[in-house]
């Protein structure tokens, strides 16, 4: 490995994946929901935040809508 590298002649290249970057947000979920996704993520061997993101992305891509019926 060199002691010094010269980056002055290096040309910048835009990140081709910039549109796919994640946006940090704050969201409040109940404990039971978080526990469910943590357990499922452990079974699958992946971080629970990624699992939640995949689930929400699938809902968005498939245009799923929650069917709520409020008690009258």
Rosetta blueprint (number, residue, H / E / L):
1 X L
2 X L
3 X L
4 X L
5 X L
6 X L
7 X L
8 X L
9 X L
10 X L
11 X L
12 X L
13 X L
14 X L
15 X L
16 X L
17 X L
18 X H
19 X H
20 X H
21 X L
22 X L
23 X L
24 X L
25 X L
26 X L
27 X L
28 X L
29 X L
30 X L
31 X H
32 X H
33 X H
34 X H
35 X H
36 X H
37 X H
38 X H
39 X H
40 X H
41 X H
42 X H
43 X H
44 X H
45 X L
46 X L
47 X L
48 X H
49 X H
50 X H
51 X H
52 X H
53 X H
54 X H
55 X H
56 X H
57 X H
58 X H
59 X H
60 X H
61 X H
62 X L
63 X L
64 X L
65 X L
66 X L
67 X L
68 X L
69 X L
70 X L
71 X L
72 X L
